Amino acid sequence: MLTSFDPDLDRMRLPAEALDTVLSLTPTLPEEDVCLQDAAWRVLARDIVATENHPPFPASTMDGYAVLSEDHSPWREVIGVQAAGSIVDVEVTPGTAVRIMTGAPMPRGADAVVRVENTEMADDHVIVNQESVSAGENIRPIGTDILIKDLVLKKGTVIGPPEIGLLATLGLEPVSVRRRPIVSVISTGDELLEPSMAITPGKIRDSNRFSLLAALNQAGATVDWIGKGPDDRDHLHRLLTECIAKSDMVITSGGVSMGELDVIKAVLGDLAVVHFRRVALKPGKPLNFATAGETLIFGLPGNPVSALVSFELFIRPAIRTMMGHPTVTRPVITVILSHDVQPTDRIEYQRAEIRQDRSGKLVASTTGGQASSRLASFTGANGLVIVPPRDLRYAAGEPVDAMLTGELMGASDQDSVPL
């Protein structure tokens, strides 16, 4: 068991140093095969190389008539109809044409398609109202979109709607992706009530468990267990042992500060290798990070804003690293402050609304009181304004960095600019 004070563990880390430590100890999870219906927003574990041409046959790009380009006769007998999904057993020769639909395979003999707009029907014949048609006109050749052995998608690609479509087009199912991290979440504190319970003296409702669940779902993790733990060392020791054994990541909230009943810190010393316990961050200073084998353990502060800010800065990047994402951190942009901001003795991440004004500038306004207990400061926020410590306050109109966590708002309250 660790002593109550360890000079290195209790050394205050800068956020960047703490994140580097977390990511250096975060493994990339093994791959698994999933069906296409379950592949959306997963990360490819292997390069995707085409095993066939697409289209696999010459196809019409228009509704019209399949003809011979060297045939300049305006009057042609219609000898069949070629729809998509079937093959009509006819051959186009001089003086004939085949009615053809968009995407349908070209019939034998034909090497061009006349648009239906440039034709007229006369009984069982078609009148072509254009002087000539070039070979290959309105035809999509074999392999136009994808050639066999083409590198279609690179390892590390996030699978979105077009990627799903490509995989389906090429018949590549199942698909190899990185496994989602399995996460356990423990809210600690004898004062915590369920949301459905009435408040009694000295009690509060547990919000962290549900906020973290939502954040984990959004990040792509699989939550295997979520619940509460009392301020009892033996009970938490057993609970953490069970969660560590079945999880890639364990997240606790509360019990990591300096109080006698902050037992998570002591239990982590028994069960895991603790890498740091404090970050020069506001909110979120008492952040414990440990590992047990390849399981990551984050001991978050109990204040709800501190927990969510810590999640954004450290846990979300770790989850994305586990899943093989090419980019693990949120984008950091430069914004203009709309009002004065008072710095503190630590790097502060203030919740803010960031919008693009009519001149194109990105303007940030913080969301009122920034106390670590005021969860309402996160509602409506789409970014975290980064306020480093200094002697002078940051003045309205001054540029600062901000982490963008949601859609960029437009010039009016109703507008938004998708990322």
N, C-alpha and C positions, 0 to 999 in steps of 0.2 A: 504494500500500500504506500502511496506517495505521501510525503509530508505535506503540511498545509501550505508551505511556500517553497516553490522550486524556482531559483533565479531565472532559468531559461524558459521554463513553461509559463511563468507569470510575466515574462517580458512582453511588453506591448508590441504586437505586430502591426505594421501598416497593412491596409486592406490588400494591396497588390502582393505583398510578401505572403500573407495568409492564403490568398488564392493560389499562388504558385505552389505553396506547400500542399494544399488540397489536391490540385491537379497532378502534381508529381506522384501522388499516392493513389490516384484513381485509375483503376484498370478499365480497359475496353472489354466489354462483355463478349462472350462467345456468340457465334452465329447460330441461327435456327431457321428452319424452312417454314414459311407460312403461306397460306393461300392468298390470292390477290385481294379478297375481301378484307383481310386482316393486315394488308401491307401498307395501307395509307399512313403517311407521316413516319414510317419507319426508315431506317438508314440501310442502304445496300451494303452487304458484307463482301460482295465480289463484283468485279467488272461484268457487265452484260454484253456479250458478243452475239451478233445476229447469226442464227442457224439457218436462215432462209431469206430469200428476197421478198421485198414488199414494195409494190404489189407483186404477187407471184405470177401474174399474167398481164399482158397489155390490156388496159381498161379504158373505157370511154370516160372523158371528163365532162361530157355534156349529154343531155337528151337530144337525140337527132337520128341520123341515118349513117350506118357504116357503109362506106363506098370504096371503090378503087380510085385513087387520085388521078391515074392516067386516063380515066374514063370521063370525057367532057360532055357526055350526053345529058341534056337537061331532064330527060324523061326516062325514069327507071322503074322497073318492076320490083315491088316489095315482096321478097320471097320468105320473110320470116320476122319474128320479133325476138330480140335478145334482151332478156331481163337480167337483173343482177341475181346471182345465186344459181344459175342454170347454164347449160350449153345448148344452143340451138344447132342442130345437125344440118347446116347448109353451108354453101361456099359462095361468096360474092364474086361474080364475074362481070365483065362489061355489060352494061344495060340493066344491072340488078342492084338492089340495096337491101339492107336489113335494118328495120327499126330497132334502135338501141337506147338503153336507159343509162343514166349516169352511174358509173361504177361497174357496169357490166363488162364481161370479157369480150374482146373483139372476135367476131366470127372469122372463119377461115377465108383467106383471100383479101379481106378488107385491110386497108392501110391508112384510112382517114375517116373522120366523122364530120358530117355537115350538120350544123346546128338546126334544130327543128324550126327556129325562127326564120331560117333562110330557105324554107321549103313550103310546098303546098301539096295537099293530098288530092288525087283524082282517081276515084275508085280504088283499084289495087296497085296504083302507081304513085310515085312521088315526083313532083316537079322541083328541081333544084334551081333556086333563084340566085345563084352566084356563078361567076364565070369559071372559077377553078378552085380546087382545094388541094393543099400541099400534103405530101406524104407525112404522116405522123401528126397531122393537125387534130387537136382536141383528143389526143390519146396520151395516156400516162404509161410510159414503157415499164417493162419489168425492172424492179429494183430502183425506181425513181426515188422513192422515199428512203428505203433501207436496202443496202446490198449485203449479201451473205458475207460474214466475217467482219462486218463493220462493228466498231466499238460504239454501242448504242448508249449505254449509261456507265459512268465510272463508279467504282467502289467509293462509298462515302456520300453518294447522292441521296438526298431526302426524297422519298417517293410521294409525289403529289398527284393530282388528277392526270396531267399529261404523261407522267412516268408510268402510272398504272395502265393507261391506254396503250402505251408502247409495249409493255410487258404482255398485255392481253393480246395485242395484235400479233406478236411473235410466238404466242403460245407458251410463254415461259412461266409456268406455274407447276409447283410452288416456287417461291423466290427466296433466296437466302438474305436474311437481314440480321442486324445485331439485336440480341435479346434486350427486352426492356428490363431495367433494374427492378428488383423486388425490394420494396421498402416497408419498414414498420415505423409507426408513429406512436409516441407515448407522450401524453400530456401529464405532467406531474403537479401535485399540490392537493392537500386535503381540503382546500377552500373551493375546489372546482365542482360545479353542479352541471347537470345535463341542461341543454337549452330549454327543455320542456318544463323544468322545475322552477318553482317560485323562489325568489331571492329570500334568504334568511340571514340573520345577523352574521357578519364575517365571511359570507360566501359570495362567490361570483360565478357566472356561467362560463363554461369553457368555450372559448372562441378559437384558440390556436389550432386545436385538432381539426376543425372543419375548414379553416382558412388554409392550412397546410395540405389537407386532402385535395382541395380545389387546385392549389398551386401544383401539386404533384401530378394530378390528372392532366393539367394543361401542359406540363413539361414532358409527358409521355411515360411516366413511371407506372408500375403496377403496385398498388398498395395491398399488401398481403394481410397486415394486421394493424388495427388502429384502436386505441383505447386510452384509459387513464391509469395512472399509477399513484399510489399514496406516498406521503413523505416518510417512508419506512425503508431503511437501508436493505434489510434482508429481502423484503418483497421486491424492491426494484432490482436487486442483484439477480434474483431468479427470473424476473420478467425480461431484463436486458439479456441475460444468458440465452433464454429461449429465442428472443428476437434476433440476436446476432447469429445464431445457428442457422436460421432459415432466410436471412435477408442479405442483400447486397449493400443495403444502407439502412441505418437506424437513426431516426430523428427524435430527439426529446425536446420538450419545451419546459422551461422552469428548472430550478434547482441547481443553477450553475454559477451563482454569484458568491458572495463571501459570508453568507449567513450560516448559522449552525445547522439549520434544517435544509440547506442546499446540498442534498445528498448525492445528486447525480454526479457531481464532480468527484466525490470520493469513490463512488461505485465504478466510474470509468477508470480510475487508477488501479482498481482491483482486476478489471476484466480486459483492459485494452492498453495499447501504447498511446499515450496522450502526446500530441504534437504541439499544441498551443492552447491557451485558456483565455487570452485577452487580445482584442483587436482595437487599434486606435480608430474607432469608428463610432459614429453617433447617428442613429441608435444602433445598439448591438455590441457594446463593448465586452460583456462577459460571454464570449462565444468559445465553447470547448470543441476541439476537433481531435478525434482519436481513430485508431484503426485496430481491428481484431482480425488478424489474417488479412483477407482482401475486403472485409466488410468495413465500410466507412461509417463513422458514428459522429453525428453532429449534436452537441448539447446547446440548444438555442436558449436565449433569454426568455423569460416568461411574459414580458411585455409584448403585446400582439404586434405592434409596429416593428419592434426590434426583431421579432421572429420572421416577419415577412421580408424585411430589408435583408437580413442575413440569408434568407432563402434565395433572393434574387442574386446576391453577390457571390455566394459560395455553393449552395446546394444545386441550383439550376445548372450552373456550368458543369458540376460533377456528373449530374444525370446525363447531360448531353454528351459529355466525354465517354461515359459508359456505353451510350448508344451509338457512338461513332460519328456524331455530328461533325461536319467540317468547321462550323463556327459555334463556339460554346458560350460566348458572352454576348450580352445585349449590345446593340450599337451605341456608341458614345458620340454625341453631336455637340456643336457649339450653339448656345442659345443666348439671347439678350434678356436680362432681368427686367421685369416690368416694375419692380419696386426694390427698395433697399432690403438687404439681407444681412443679418448680424452673424458673423462666424463664431465658432467656439474653439475649444482647445483641441478638438479632434476633427478629422475629416467627417463632415456631416452630409448625409444623403437626404435632402428635403423632398417630400412628395410635392409634385407640381403638375400643373396643366401646361402642356407645351403646344403652341399653335403657330401656324404660319400666317402672318398678317398679309394684308393685300399687296404689300411691297415685296413679299417673298421672304422676309426675315422670320426667323424662328424665335418666338417670344415665350418666356416661361414665367408663370405666376404660381407661387406656392399655395398650398391648399389650406391656409389658415394655420391654427396652432399645430406645432410639430412635436408635441410631447409623445414619448414612446408608447404611452398608454392610449393615445387617441387614434383608434383604428379608423375613424371617419376621415383622417387625413389622407388615407389611401383611396377613398371613394372619389371617382372622377379624375384621379391622377393617371397620366399616361407616361410619366417619367420621374426620374429622381435627379434633382439638381445637385451637383457635387460642389460642396462648399469647403475648400481647404481652410485650415486655421491661418489667421493673420491678425495683425493689430487693428487694421482699419476695416470698417464695414464694407460690404459690396454694394455699390450704388446702382440705382435704377439706370438702365441703359448699358451696364457693364456686361461684357461677354464672359460666360462661364461654361464649363462642360456640363453635360447632362446625359444620363443613361435613359434611352428611350425604351419604355416597357409596354407600350400599346400603340394604337393608331395615332398618327399625327393629326391634330385637329386643324380645321380650316379657319378662315378669317372670322366666320360667325360661329355661334354656339352649335348650330345644326350641322355645320360642314365638318368633314373629316377627310384626310388624305391618306388612303391605304398605304401601308409600308410595302 
